[in-house]
Amino acid sequence: MAAPKRKRPRKKKPAPKKAPSRAKRPPPPKISVDEALALDRAGRTEEAIAAYRALLRHDPKQLDAAMNLGTALARTGHRQEAERALSRAVALYPEMAELHADAGLAYESLGLYDAAHRAFRQAVERDAEHRVALCGLARLTLHAGDRAGAIGLYRRAIDVDPLSPDTFLGLHEAVYDDGDPEPALEAITHAVTFRPDHLWSRFLMGILLDQCGQASASAQILGRLHPDPEVFRGAVDSWAYVKQARTATTRLFAPVAETLRFAAEAATLDGLVVEFGVRYGVTARVIAEAVAPVRVHGFDSFQGLPEAWHVQPEGIYSTHGQLPDLPDGVELHVGLFDETLAPFAARHDGPIRLANVDCDLYSSTASVFAALGERMVPGTVIVFDEYLVNDRWREDEYKAFQEAVKTHGWTYEYLAFNLHSGQAVVRLT
Ligand SMILES: C[S@@+](CC[C@H](N)C(=O)[O-])C[C@H]1O[C@@H](n2cnc3c(N)ncnc32)[C@H](O)[C@@H]1O
């Protein structure tokens, strides 16, 4: 994974209050910040982290080393260490908006949305025209369910920089409405105009053209996303699948949290609410709020994926055993599904009301259905997080579900799809 480029501070740095005595410093490391960053970008992040730490032992006020350390720790899932490093970096120059914005992005990537919100706010308080921080606030506001607030923030970001494709990409998600897709098409068209080679934006424009009744323009853009037809094959194939599988009442969503809230509302059966794949707890928090006071049972090893997933290595998404802070209504069952699900099933009676399957792998999803398939009955609502879009989606959660359908003789309906996230919402009938 490429390391994010840290922008240089835009404002002049104030002089540090008091530099530590040179005599007490360890000798300078043999590596510079730029060389450490190059290691990070080459995927040698653990070595880069060690180098940033050595640089900071020599000079604790090296701003780039401090912030790069925080963002590298965040990217590799070391939440607590990242939090400490980020707050130390920001404390070096607390008046710099850029630092708060960078910290906000790192907190967001760790699922620490309250901390991210505070950091983006701090950035905007110091620089009301900080586009990245305004967009960060917009994303978090949309995640919290306040569409109008998010659109207002994106509009402010557009006033600051009317040519940013990223802002229009974000805005398109905030205005997306399957009953009236024109505003989203308008926003994504701007994103494509300002960055014509961005395949994801072009794909989204293609499916929006289709939703707006412009089938031939859609076919043109989806048919020519890339000279190699294999590139983005999974996304284009997903849209074809959605079009043939959806019914007149199947909804389409863009924000992940909106899909989850919709699914929670559709799940009216009296029964268990479960999530498979908790990691930072982002989705568990949304579900817990939506079904409160019903308890949510979250299952995860917190060691990442137990096997490689296509191009992703084994262990990806690990939190290194660190558990997220979750509301009281969420009970965690820590361990591999094959170890935790059977004892859970033995201790808890009743059907499954709502399941969020966010474990990516075919094998993990198959374990869920093997252990709890008998508890899935007419009325059970299942949300799959990675059902669609990636190039090999038909080999993952989709495949495990289709096999379970055969094994258990289920019939089902698609309540919703989300082509932005890959989610599908299914209700057994
Ligand atoms: C994409 S992450 C989940 C993201 C999470 N829903 C969130 O909101 O942050 C996938 C998670 O599934 C977990 N996982 C996958 N297969 C598993 C298995 N067989 N047993 C236990 N945990 C598993 C991984 O540890 C990882 O935390």
The ligand as a Tripos MOL2 file, in Angstrom:
@<TRIPOS>MOLECULE
LIG
   27    29     1     0     0
SMALL
NO_CHARGES

@<TRIPOS>ATOM
      1 C1        -13.0890   -5.6840    6.6840 C.3       1 LIG1
      2 S1        -12.7970   -6.0610    8.3360 S.3       1 LIG1
      3 C2        -14.3030   -5.6080    9.1450 C.3       1 LIG1
      4 C3        -14.5540   -4.1060    9.2080 C.3       1 LIG1
      5 C4        -15.5220   -3.7010   10.2990 C.3       1 LIG1
      6 N1        -16.8690   -4.1130   10.0270 N.3       1 LIG1
      7 C5        -15.4730   -2.2030   10.6090 C.2       1 LIG1
      8 O1        -16.4930   -1.5520   10.5990 O.co2     1 LIG1
      9 O2        -14.3900   -1.6880   10.9280 O.co2     1 LIG1
     10 C6        -12.8430   -7.8050    8.3170 C.3       1 LIG1
     11 C7        -12.6520   -8.4300    9.7040 C.3       1 LIG1
     12 O3        -13.0330   -9.7990    9.6470 O.3       1 LIG1
     13 C8        -12.2510  -10.5160   10.5580 C.3       1 LIG1
     14 N2        -12.3160  -11.9430   10.1560 N.ar      1 LIG1
     15 C9        -12.3430  -12.4290    8.8890 C.ar      1 LIG1
     16 N3        -12.4340  -13.7700    8.9110 N.ar      1 LIG1
     17 C10       -12.4830  -14.1450   10.2110 C.ar      1 LIG1
     18 C11       -12.5940  -15.4040   10.8730 C.ar      1 LIG1
     19 N4        -12.6920  -16.5600   10.1860 N.pl3     1 LIG1
     20 N5        -12.6250  -15.4160   12.2190 N.ar      1 LIG1
     21 C12       -12.5330  -14.2640   12.9210 C.ar      1 LIG1
     22 N6        -12.4310  -13.0340   12.3540 N.ar      1 LIG1
     23 C13       -12.4040  -12.9750   11.0050 C.ar      1 LIG1
     24 C14       -10.8830   -9.8740   10.4650 C.3       1 LIG1
     25 O4        -10.1310  -10.0480   11.6480 O.3       1 LIG1
     26 C15       -11.2400   -8.4000   10.2100 C.3       1 LIG1
     27 O5        -11.2060   -7.6590   11.4090 O.3       1 LIG1
@<TRIPOS>BOND
     1     1     2 1
     2     2     3 1
     3     2    10 1
     4     3     4 1
     5     4     5 1
     6     5     6 1
     7     5     7 1
     8     7     8 2
     9     7     9 1
    10    10    11 1
    11    11    12 1
    12    11    26 1
    13    12    13 1
    14    13    14 1
    15    13    24 1
    16    14    15 ar
    17    14    23 ar
    18    15    16 ar
    19    16    17 ar
    20    17    18 ar
    21    17    23 ar
    22    18    19 1
    23    18    20 ar
    24    20    21 ar
    25    21    22 ar
    26    22    23 ar
    27    24    25 1
    28    24    26 1
    29    26    27 1
@<TRIPOS>SUBSTRUCTURE
     1 LIG1         1 GROUP 0 **** ****
